[in-house]
Amino acid sequence: MNLTREPRNGRTFEYAGEDPLLAGTLVGNMMKCEQEQHVIGDIKHYAVNDQETGRFVVNSVISKRAMQESDLLAFHIAISIANPGAVMCSYNRIKGDFGCENSYTLHDVLKKDWGFKGFVISDWGGTHSTEKASAAGLDQEQPMADYFGPKLKEAVDAGRVPLSEIDDHARRVLYAEFLAGIVDDPPRKSVVNVEKGLEVAQRIEEKSIVLLKNNQVLPIDPSKIRSIAIIGGHADVGMISGGGSAQVDPPGGNAIMPPGKGATHWQDHIWFPTSPLQALRVKLPNMKIEFNPGTDLQSAAALAKTADVAIVFAYQWESEGMDLPNLSLPGSQDALIEQIAEANPHTIVVLETGTAVTMPWIDKVAGVVEAWYAGSAGHKALANILLGEVNPSGKLAMTFPKGETDLPRPLIAPLPPNDEGQGHYAVNSETRVSSYAVHYDEGAEVGYKWYEAQHKQPLFPFGFGLSYTSYAYSGLSVDSSAKTVRFAVKNTGRKTGTEIAEVYATLPKEADESFKRLVGWKRVTLAPGESQDVTVAIDPQVLQTFDESKDTWMLTNGEYGVLVGPSSESTPLRASLRIH
């Protein structure tokens, strides 16, 4: 549920983007669906858990207003949608107090202000005290009972922890169990529908792939080309996945290992047996499609030179428990892409990454496709996109910067020497103190808001994504009393496609905010030449600012700007909304 505040964060691929409305809406609805399966929903990691470096000791320093308008807002939106049974508190400290014993975030905000009725569960090994954590709002310790076992009973017997706290902890756990239906309708043993799961994974990936650049090289037209060179990225055997506790073991083991030698570990580089090479060969049985691993630049370039189209597969692996040193493709992949682009002007780069990457070769290639970590049917989804059987509709949920110097923090501060901050479980010590801190001075200016406020031009903006057709926006009108926005979107191209129309707002001058906010969006599927009227309602919550002195949200009176278009950087329609 955390925001993509730090794109080098090793868990970025697990997050749902840099905007609180987007992330909260996506995660909230996903969690709502999960709980329908009689599983207790658990939204994590609460809160401001935006990097992995020193995650067990780092102190996230951020103002209350900034935290409320960014990370906490995302959690609030998700919790409002999903009504989850549980919230998992984070390893890091927040303004001095650990996330699992932070009375402001757990008690004041989550349980008091938001009225959360479920229980707070610690991240694994994230509990650091008994009395302080219990009073602050931690309800359950995982995975052991170092602080909420005999020590808690002793504290109750001694009168240091009132029995009312124990009652509240127990009541919240029971509430979550009944809420999820696991008491009245317990889970039953059943057979998983694997084929259906693969179909769902494929549809999700087809909607998630983002077309970043296309100089008339895509979709691939079998009537016009006779040969394709597939280069790099182990594309002959599979596609990479993200590591850590989000790692899913692929069937048959790691695809890049010999048969029977593919055992997986949660922090290994794991490839699913989803070969793009094989998927394209199935789709194009009469096409000459050859593979080169890309380890020898000269032989790879020689193959590319003989083909009508060259597709280079590049990857960047991420995992829990680590951050990336930078946003560059690892190894010699940038050099490989440069070499292939020089050999073949019709070069397409397919990126398998969990976050943004820098692209020093962007002007030399004809096409760029961001496939992310493509999942258990990614090869089929990608083949459908490359051949135009599916029109790409994905948009970036995060900004791609030109380089690390454009980030709020050009470097992630290294962990102080002799400090234990990595590993899988926290160091349990009630007296432990660390000076390691990260100051989020950018505040609520996360992602696209930062680039706009700082007048920085990104490589690709938030919300960006191309299609094999084109769209035109027109006729914007705003109903200030109902807070609704109306406009038309027309498919001006030759293919049926789905456009995600985005609505942004700027606040009145009195709010002292120098960036726009995402306030809504709508998916619109259109046939060639078809036009559709679109209505988007704006929730007043996403227009508010947090007043620290009054400890409350405020809706500023005045004139708000309303901007509509295909991305945060392209908003051709503009109007005003007045709030009195």
C-alpha positions as CSV (number, residue, x, y, z in Angstrom):
1,M,0.0,0.0,0.0
2,N,3.0,2.3,0.3
3,L,3.7,4.9,-2.3
4,T,6.5,4.8,-4.8
5,R,8.2,7.7,-3.2
6,E,11.7,6.1,-3.7
7,P,11.9,4.4,-7.2
8,R,15.1,2.5,-6.2
9,N,13.2,0.8,-3.4
10,G,13.6,-3.0,-3.8
11,R,9.8,-3.5,-3.2
12,T,8.6,-0.9,-5.8
13,F,7.2,-3.8,-7.9
14,E,4.9,-4.7,-5.1
15,Y,3.5,-1.1,-4.8
16,A,0.6,0.4,-6.7
17,G,2.2,3.6,-7.8
18,E,3.2,7.1,-6.6
19,D,-0.3,8.7,-6.3
20,P,-2.4,8.2,-3.1
21,L,-5.8,8.1,-5.0
22,L,-4.5,5.6,-7.5
23,A,-2.7,3.4,-5.0
24,G,-5.5,3.5,-2.5
25,T,-8.2,2.7,-5.1
26,L,-6.2,-0.2,-6.7
27,V,-5.2,-1.8,-3.4
28,G,-8.5,-1.2,-1.8
29,N,-10.5,-2.9,-4.5
30,M,-8.0,-5.8,-4.8
31,M,-8.2,-6.3,-1.0
32,K,-12.0,-6.2,-1.2
33,C,-12.0,-9.0,-3.7
34,E,-9.5,-11.1,-1.6
35,Q,-11.7,-10.8,1.5
36,E,-14.7,-12.1,-0.6
37,Q,-12.7,-15.4,-0.7
38,H,-13.0,-15.6,3.1
39,V,-9.4,-14.5,3.7
40,I,-8.6,-11.9,6.3
41,G,-7.3,-8.9,4.4
42,D,-4.1,-7.4,5.7
43,I,-2.9,-4.0,4.3
44,K,0.7,-3.2,4.8
45,H,3.2,-1.7,5.6
46,Y,1.8,1.0,7.8
47,A,3.4,3.6,7.3
48,V,6.0,5.6,5.4
49,N,7.9,2.3,4.6
50,D,9.4,3.7,1.4
51,Q,12.9,2.1,1.3
52,E,14.5,-1.2,2.2
53,T,17.9,0.1,3.2
54,G,18.1,-0.1,7.0
55,R,14.4,-0.9,7.1
56,F,14.6,-2.2,10.6
57,V,16.2,0.9,12.1
58,V,15.6,3.8,9.6
59,N,13.7,6.8,11.0
60,S,11.3,8.2,8.4
61,V,11.1,12.0,9.2
62,I,8.2,13.7,7.6
63,S,5.7,16.4,8.6
64,K,2.2,15.5,9.7
65,R,0.7,17.4,6.8
66,A,2.9,15.8,4.3
67,M,2.3,12.3,5.7
68,Q,-1.5,12.8,5.8
69,E,-1.6,14.1,2.2
70,S,0.6,11.3,0.8
71,D,1.2,7.9,2.4
72,L,-1.5,8.0,5.1
73,L,-4.1,9.2,2.5
74,A,-3.3,6.2,0.3
75,F,-3.9,3.9,3.3
76,H,-7.1,5.7,4.3
77,I,-8.6,5.4,0.8
78,A,-7.8,1.7,0.6
79,I,-9.1,1.0,4.1
80,S,-12.3,2.9,3.3
81,I,-12.9,0.8,0.2
82,A,-11.9,-2.6,1.5
83,N,-12.7,-2.5,5.2
84,P,-9.9,-5.0,5.8
85,G,-9.6,-7.2,8.8
86,A,-6.0,-6.3,9.5
87,V,-3.4,-3.6,9.0
88,M,0.3,-4.6,9.3
89,C,2.6,-2.0,10.9
90,S,6.0,-1.4,9.4
91,Y,9.5,-2.0,10.5
92,N,10.8,1.5,10.2
93,R,10.5,4.3,12.8
94,I,8.2,7.2,12.0
95,K,9.4,10.5,13.5
96,G,11.3,8.6,16.2
97,D,8.8,5.8,17.2
98,F,8.8,2.4,15.5
99,G,5.8,1.8,13.3
100,C,4.5,-1.0,15.6
101,E,4.6,1.2,18.7
102,N,3.7,4.6,17.2
103,S,0.7,6.0,19.0
104,Y,0.1,8.7,16.4
105,T,-0.3,6.4,13.4
106,L,-1.8,3.4,15.2
107,H,-4.1,4.9,17.8
108,D,-4.7,8.6,16.8
109,V,-5.1,8.2,13.1
110,L,-5.9,4.6,12.2
111,K,-8.2,3.6,15.1
112,K,-9.5,7.0,16.3
113,D,-9.8,9.2,13.3
114,W,-10.5,6.5,10.7
115,G,-12.5,4.3,13.0
116,F,-10.7,1.1,12.0
117,K,-12.3,-1.9,13.7
118,G,-9.9,-4.7,12.7
119,F,-6.6,-5.6,14.3
120,V,-3.0,-4.3,13.9
121,I,-0.5,-7.1,13.3
122,S,3.3,-6.5,13.4
123,D,5.5,-7.1,10.5
124,W,7.6,-10.3,11.2
125,G,9.9,-9.4,14.0
126,G,8.8,-5.8,14.0
127,T,7.7,-5.7,17.6
128,H,10.1,-3.8,20.0
129,S,8.3,-3.5,23.3
130,T,5.4,-4.8,25.4
131,E,3.7,-2.0,27.2
132,K,4.5,0.8,24.8
133,A,3.4,-1.3,21.8
134,S,0.2,-2.5,23.5
135,A,-0.8,1.0,24.5
136,A,0.0,2.5,21.1
137,G,-2.4,0.0,19.4
138,L,-0.5,-3.1,18.3
139,D,-2.9,-6.0,18.7
140,Q,-0.9,-9.0,17.6
141,E,2.8,-9.9,17.4
142,Q,4.3,-12.1,14.7
143,P,5.8,-14.5,14.2
144,M,6.8,-15.4,17.8
145,A,5.7,-14.2,21.3
146,D,8.8,-12.3,22.4
147,Y,6.8,-9.3,23.7
148,F,3.2,-10.4,23.5
149,G,3.6,-13.7,25.3
150,P,4.8,-14.2,28.8
151,K,6.0,-10.6,29.0
152,L,2.5,-9.3,28.2
153,K,0.9,-11.6,30.8
154,E,3.4,-10.4,33.4
155,A,2.6,-6.8,32.6
156,V,-1.1,-7.4,33.0
157,D,-0.6,-9.2,36.3
158,A,1.5,-6.3,37.5
159,G,-1.1,-3.8,36.5
160,R,1.2,-2.1,33.9
161,V,-1.2,-3.1,31.0
162,P,-4.9,-2.8,31.8
163,L,-7.1,-5.7,31.0
164,S,-9.2,-3.4,28.8
165,E,-6.3,-3.3,26.3
166,I,-6.2,-7.1,26.2
167,D,-10.0,-7.1,25.6
168,D,-9.6,-4.7,22.8
169,H,-6.8,-6.7,21.1
170,A,-8.9,-9.9,21.3
171,R,-12.1,-8.2,20.2
172,R,-10.4,-6.8,17.1
173,V,-9.0,-10.2,16.1
174,L,-12.4,-11.9,16.5
175,Y,-14.1,-9.1,14.6
176,A,-11.7,-9.7,11.6
177,E,-12.4,-13.5,11.7
178,F,-16.2,-13.0,11.6
179,L,-15.8,-10.2,9.0
180,A,-14.0,-12.5,6.6
181,G,-16.5,-15.3,7.1
182,I,-14.0,-17.8,8.3
183,V,-16.0,-18.5,11.5
184,D,-19.5,-18.8,10.0
185,D,-18.4,-20.3,6.7
186,P,-14.9,-21.8,7.2
187,P,-12.6,-22.5,4.2
188,R,-13.1,-25.9,2.5
189,K,-10.5,-28.0,0.8
190,S,-10.8,-27.6,-3.0
191,V,-8.8,-27.9,-6.2
192,V,-7.3,-24.6,-7.5
193,N,-8.3,-23.8,-11.1
194,V,-4.8,-23.3,-12.5
195,E,-5.9,-22.7,-16.1
196,K,-8.3,-20.0,-15.0
197,G,-5.6,-18.4,-12.9
198,L,-3.3,-18.3,-16.0
199,E,-6.1,-16.7,-18.0
200,V,-6.6,-14.0,-15.4
201,A,-2.8,-13.4,-15.2
202,Q,-2.7,-13.0,-18.9
203,R,-5.6,-10.5,-19.1
204,I,-4.0,-8.4,-16.3
205,E,-0.7,-8.3,-18.0
206,E,-2.2,-7.4,-21.3
207,K,-3.8,-4.4,-19.6
208,S,-0.7,-3.5,-17.7
209,I,2.0,-3.5,-20.4
210,V,2.9,0.1,-21.3
211,L,3.9,1.1,-24.8
212,L,6.5,3.9,-24.2
213,K,7.8,4.6,-27.7
214,N,6.7,3.5,-31.2
215,N,8.2,4.8,-34.4
216,Q,5.8,2.8,-36.6
217,V,7.6,-0.4,-35.7
218,L,4.7,-1.9,-33.7
219,P,2.5,-3.8,-34.0
220,I,4.6,-6.3,-36.0
221,D,3.0,-7.0,-39.3
222,P,3.8,-10.6,-40.6
223,S,2.9,-9.5,-44.1
224,K,5.7,-7.0,-44.2
225,I,8.6,-8.7,-42.4
226,R,10.2,-12.1,-42.8
227,S,12.6,-12.3,-39.9
228,I,12.9,-11.3,-36.2
229,A,16.0,-11.4,-34.0
230,I,15.3,-12.0,-30.3
231,I,18.3,-10.9,-28.2
232,G,19.1,-11.1,-24.5
233,G,17.2,-11.4,-21.2
234,H,17.0,-15.2,-21.3
235,A,14.0,-14.7,-23.6
236,D,14.6,-18.2,-25.0
237,V,13.5,-19.8,-21.7
238,G,11.5,-17.3,-19.7
239,M,10.7,-13.9,-18.1
240,I,12.0,-12.6,-14.7
241,S,10.0,-12.1,-11.5
242,G,10.6,-10.0,-8.4
243,G,12.2,-11.5,-5.3
244,G,11.4,-11.4,-1.6
245,S,8.2,-12.5,0.2
246,A,6.3,-11.5,-3.0
247,Q,8.2,-14.2,-4.9
248,V,6.0,-16.9,-6.4
249,D,7.7,-20.2,-7.1
250,P,7.4,-21.0,-10.9
251,P,6.2,-24.5,-12.0
252,G,9.3,-26.7,-12.6
253,G,11.7,-24.3,-10.8
254,N,13.9,-21.6,-12.1
255,A,13.6,-21.6,-15.9
256,I,17.3,-20.5,-16.5
257,M,18.6,-23.5,-14.5
258,P,19.1,-27.1,-15.9
259,P,16.1,-29.4,-15.5
260,G,15.9,-30.6,-11.9
261,K,18.3,-28.0,-10.7
262,G,15.9,-25.1,-10.6
263,A,15.1,-24.9,-6.8
264,T,14.1,-21.5,-5.8
265,H,14.9,-19.2,-2.9
266,W,13.1,-16.0,-2.0
267,Q,16.1,-13.8,-2.9
268,D,17.1,-15.6,-6.1
269,H,16.9,-14.2,-9.6
270,I,13.9,-16.3,-10.7
271,W,12.7,-16.7,-14.3
272,F,9.2,-18.2,-15.0
273,P,9.1,-20.7,-17.8
274,T,7.4,-18.1,-20.0
275,S,9.5,-17.9,-23.1
276,P,8.8,-14.9,-25.4
277,L,10.8,-16.6,-28.1
278,Q,8.5,-19.7,-28.0
279,A,5.3,-17.6,-27.7
280,L,6.2,-15.6,-30.9
281,R,7.2,-18.8,-32.7
282,V,3.8,-20.3,-31.9
283,K,2.1,-17.1,-33.2
284,L,4.3,-16.8,-36.3
285,P,5.0,-20.4,-37.4
286,N,6.2,-19.3,-40.9
287,M,8.5,-16.5,-39.6
288,K,12.2,-16.8,-39.3
289,I,12.8,-16.1,-35.6
290,E,16.3,-16.6,-34.2
291,F,17.7,-16.1,-30.7
292,N,21.1,-14.7,-29.4
293,P,21.8,-14.5,-25.6
294,G,23.4,-11.1,-26.0
295,T,26.5,-12.0,-24.0
296,D,28.7,-11.4,-27.0
297,L,27.9,-7.9,-28.4
298,Q,29.5,-8.6,-31.8
299,S,27.5,-11.8,-32.5
300,A,24.3,-10.2,-31.2
301,A,24.8,-7.2,-33.5
302,A,25.5,-9.5,-36.4
303,L,22.3,-11.4,-35.9
304,A,20.3,-8.1,-35.5
305,K,21.8,-6.8,-38.8
306,T,20.4,-9.8,-40.8
307,A,16.8,-9.4,-39.4
308,D,14.0,-7.2,-40.4
309,V,13.2,-6.4,-36.7
310,A,15.3,-6.8,-33.6
311,I,13.8,-7.2,-30.2
312,V,16.1,-6.8,-27.2
313,F,14.9,-8.1,-23.9
314,A,16.4,-6.2,-20.9
315,Y,15.7,-6.8,-17.2
316,Q,16.3,-5.2,-13.8
317,W,15.8,-7.5,-10.8
318,E,14.4,-6.2,-7.5
319,S,13.8,-7.8,-4.1
320,E,12.7,-7.2,-0.6
321,G,15.6,-6.5,1.7
322,M,17.6,-4.4,-0.7
323,D,17.5,-1.3,-2.7
324,L,18.9,-0.6,-6.2
325,P,22.1,1.3,-6.3
326,N,20.7,3.3,-9.3
327,L,18.1,3.1,-12.0
328,S,20.4,1.9,-14.8
329,L,20.0,-1.6,-16.4
330,P,22.5,-3.9,-14.7
331,G,25.5,-5.4,-16.4
332,S,26.2,-4.4,-20.0
333,Q,22.6,-4.2,-21.1
334,D,22.7,-0.5,-22.1
335,A,25.7,-1.2,-24.3
336,L,23.9,-4.2,-25.8
337,I,20.9,-2.1,-26.7
338,E,23.2,0.7,-28.2
339,Q,25.0,-1.9,-30.3
340,I,21.8,-3.6,-31.6
341,A,20.2,-0.2,-32.4
342,E,23.3,0.7,-34.4
343,A,23.0,-2.5,-36.3
344,N,19.2,-2.4,-36.9
345,P,17.1,0.8,-37.1
346,H,14.0,-1.3,-36.4
347,T,15.0,-2.2,-32.8
348,I,12.4,-2.7,-30.1
349,V,13.4,-2.9,-26.4
350,V,11.2,-4.9,-24.1
351,L,11.8,-4.0,-20.4
352,E,11.2,-6.5,-17.7
353,T,11.6,-4.3,-14.6
354,G,9.7,-3.6,-11.4
355,T,10.5,0.1,-11.4
356,A,11.7,3.0,-13.6
357,V,14.9,2.6,-15.6
358,T,17.1,5.2,-17.3
359,M,17.4,4.9,-21.0
360,P,20.5,6.5,-22.5
361,W,19.7,4.8,-25.8
362,I,16.1,6.1,-26.0
363,D,16.7,8.2,-29.1
364,K,18.3,5.4,-31.0
365,V,15.6,2.7,-30.8
366,A,12.4,2.5,-32.7
367,G,10.2,1.1,-29.9
368,V,10.1,0.6,-26.1
369,V,7.7,-1.7,-24.3
370,E,7.5,-1.8,-20.5
371,A,6.4,-5.4,-19.6
372,W,7.1,-5.1,-15.9
373,Y,7.3,-8.5,-14.1
374,A,5.0,-10.2,-16.5
375,G,3.7,-13.1,-14.4
376,S,2.7,-16.6,-15.1
377,A,1.4,-16.0,-18.6
378,G,3.5,-13.0,-19.5
379,H,4.9,-14.5,-22.7
380,K,1.4,-14.9,-24.2
381,A,0.3,-11.4,-23.2
382,L,3.5,-9.9,-24.6
383,A,3.1,-11.7,-27.9
384,N,-0.4,-10.5,-28.2
385,I,0.7,-6.9,-27.6
386,L,3.7,-7.1,-30.0
387,L,1.5,-8.5,-32.8
388,G,-1.4,-6.1,-32.2
389,E,-3.9,-8.8,-31.3
390,V,-4.3,-6.7,-28.1
391,N,-4.1,-3.0,-28.3
392,P,-1.9,-1.6,-25.4
393,S,-3.8,0.5,-22.9
394,G,-1.5,0.5,-19.8
395,K,-0.4,3.8,-18.3
396,L,2.6,4.4,-16.0
397,A,1.7,4.4,-12.3
398,M,5.0,6.1,-11.6
399,T,7.2,8.7,-13.2
400,F,10.3,7.6,-15.1
401,P,13.1,10.2,-14.4
402,K,15.9,11.0,-16.8
403,G,18.4,10.3,-14.1
404,E,19.0,9.9,-10.3
405,T,20.0,13.6,-10.0
406,D,16.3,14.5,-10.7
407,L,15.1,12.6,-7.7
408,P,14.4,14.3,-4.3
409,R,17.4,12.3,-3.0
410,P,20.1,11.6,-5.7
411,L,21.5,8.9,-3.4
412,I,20.0,6.6,-0.8
413,A,22.0,7.3,2.4
414,P,24.0,4.1,3.2
415,L,23.4,2.3,6.5
416,P,25.8,3.5,9.2
417,P,28.7,1.1,9.9
418,N,28.2,-1.6,12.5
419,D,24.4,-1.1,12.4
420,E,22.1,-4.1,11.9
421,G,19.5,-3.0,9.5
422,Q,19.1,-5.6,6.8
423,G,18.4,-9.3,7.2
424,H,14.9,-10.8,7.2
425,Y,13.9,-10.2,10.8
426,A,14.3,-7.2,13.0
427,V,16.7,-7.0,15.9
428,N,14.4,-7.2,19.0
429,S,15.8,-4.7,21.5
430,E,13.7,-2.4,23.6
431,T,16.7,-0.1,24.2
432,R,18.0,0.0,20.7
433,V,18.7,3.5,19.2
434,S,19.9,4.3,15.7
435,S,20.8,7.7,14.2
436,Y,20.0,6.5,10.7
437,A,17.2,8.7,9.3
438,V,15.8,9.7,6.0
439,H,14.2,13.1,5.7
440,Y,11.3,13.3,3.3
441,D,11.7,17.1,2.8
442,E,9.7,16.8,-0.5
443,G,6.7,16.1,1.7
444,A,3.6,15.5,-0.3
445,E,5.4,16.2,-3.6
446,V,5.7,12.5,-4.5
447,G,6.4,11.5,-8.1
448,Y,4.8,13.7,-10.7
449,K,4.0,16.4,-8.1
450,W,7.8,16.7,-7.4
451,Y,8.7,17.1,-11.1
452,E,6.0,19.7,-11.6
453,A,6.8,21.7,-8.4
454,Q,10.6,21.6,-9.2
455,H,10.1,22.3,-13.0
456,K,11.9,19.1,-13.9
457,Q,11.2,17.3,-17.2
458,P,10.9,13.5,-16.7
459,L,11.8,10.9,-19.2
460,F,8.2,9.6,-19.1
461,P,5.5,11.3,-17.0
462,F,3.0,9.6,-14.6
463,G,0.0,8.4,-16.5
464,F,1.8,8.1,-19.8
465,G,1.1,5.2,-22.2
466,L,0.8,4.9,-26.0
467,S,-1.7,3.0,-28.1
468,Y,-1.9,1.6,-31.6
469,T,-4.7,4.1,-32.2
470,S,-5.1,7.8,-31.3
471,Y,-7.6,9.7,-29.2
472,A,-9.0,13.3,-29.1
473,Y,-10.4,15.1,-26.0
474,S,-13.1,17.8,-26.2
475,G,-16.1,19.5,-24.6
476,L,-15.0,19.8,-21.0
477,S,-17.6,21.1,-18.6
478,V,-17.6,21.2,-14.8
479,D,-20.5,21.2,-12.4
480,S,-19.2,22.9,-9.3
481,S,-22.1,22.1,-7.0
482,A,-22.1,18.3,-7.8
483,K,-18.3,18.3,-8.2
484,T,-18.5,16.4,-11.5
485,V,-16.5,16.7,-14.7
486,R,-17.8,15.9,-18.2
487,F,-15.9,15.6,-21.5
488,A,-15.8,13.6,-24.6
489,V,-13.1,11.1,-25.9
490,K,-13.0,10.1,-29.5
491,N,-11.0,7.3,-31.2
492,T,-9.4,9.1,-34.1
493,G,-7.4,6.1,-35.3
494,R,-8.0,2.9,-37.2
495,K,-8.1,0.3,-34.4
496,T,-10.4,-0.4,-31.5
497,G,-8.7,0.7,-28.3
498,T,-9.1,1.5,-24.6
499,E,-8.1,4.9,-23.3
500,I,-7.6,5.8,-19.6
501,A,-8.7,9.4,-19.4
502,E,-7.2,11.2,-16.5
503,V,-8.6,14.1,-14.5
504,Y,-6.3,16.4,-12.4
505,A,-7.0,19.5,-10.2
506,T,-4.9,22.4,-9.0
507,L,-5.8,24.1,-5.7
508,P,-6.5,27.8,-5.1
509,K,-3.6,30.0,-4.4
510,E,-4.5,30.2,-0.8
511,A,-3.7,26.5,-0.4
512,D,0.0,27.2,-1.2
513,E,0.5,24.2,-3.4
514,S,2.5,24.3,-6.6
515,F,1.4,21.0,-8.3
516,K,-1.7,19.3,-9.7
517,R,-3.4,16.3,-8.1
518,L,-4.9,13.3,-9.7
519,V,-8.6,13.4,-8.8
520,G,-10.1,10.7,-11.0
521,W,-10.0,8.7,-14.2
522,K,-12.1,6.6,-16.5
523,R,-11.4,3.6,-18.8
524,V,-13.1,4.1,-22.2
525,T,-13.2,1.4,-24.9
526,L,-13.9,2.9,-28.4
527,A,-14.2,1.6,-31.9
528,P,-12.5,3.6,-34.7
529,G,-14.3,6.9,-35.1
530,E,-16.4,6.3,-32.0
531,S,-16.9,9.1,-29.5
532,Q,-18.1,8.7,-25.9
533,D,-19.2,11.2,-23.3
534,V,-17.4,10.6,-20.0
535,T,-18.4,11.7,-16.5
536,V,-16.0,11.7,-13.6
537,A,-17.1,12.5,-10.0
538,I,-14.5,14.2,-7.8
539,D,-14.4,13.1,-4.2
540,P,-13.9,16.3,-2.1
541,Q,-11.4,14.3,0.1
542,V,-8.8,14.5,-2.7
543,L,-9.1,18.3,-2.9
544,Q,-8.5,18.9,0.8
545,T,-5.3,19.9,2.7
546,F,-4.4,18.9,6.2
547,D,-4.1,21.7,8.8
548,E,-1.5,20.7,11.4
549,S,-2.4,23.4,13.8
550,K,-6.1,22.3,13.9
551,D,-5.2,18.6,13.3
552,T,-7.9,18.3,10.7
553,W,-8.6,18.3,7.0
554,M,-9.7,21.6,5.3
555,L,-11.4,22.3,2.0
556,T,-10.1,25.7,0.8
557,N,-12.7,28.0,-0.7
558,G,-11.9,29.5,-4.1
559,E,-11.2,28.5,-7.7
560,Y,-9.8,25.1,-8.5
561,G,-8.3,24.3,-11.9
562,V,-9.6,21.1,-13.6
563,L,-7.3,19.5,-16.2
564,V,-8.1,16.5,-18.4
565,G,-6.0,14.5,-20.7
566,P,-4.0,11.3,-21.4
567,S,-1.2,11.9,-18.8
568,S,-0.1,14.2,-16.0
569,E,2.0,16.1,-18.5
570,S,-0.6,16.2,-21.3
571,T,-3.9,17.9,-20.2
572,P,-5.4,19.6,-23.3
573,L,-8.7,20.3,-21.6
574,R,-8.9,23.0,-18.8
575,A,-11.7,24.5,-16.8
576,S,-12.5,25.8,-13.4
577,L,-14.4,24.5,-10.4
578,R,-15.5,26.9,-7.6
579,I,-16.0,26.0,-4.0
580,H,-17.6,28.5,-1.6
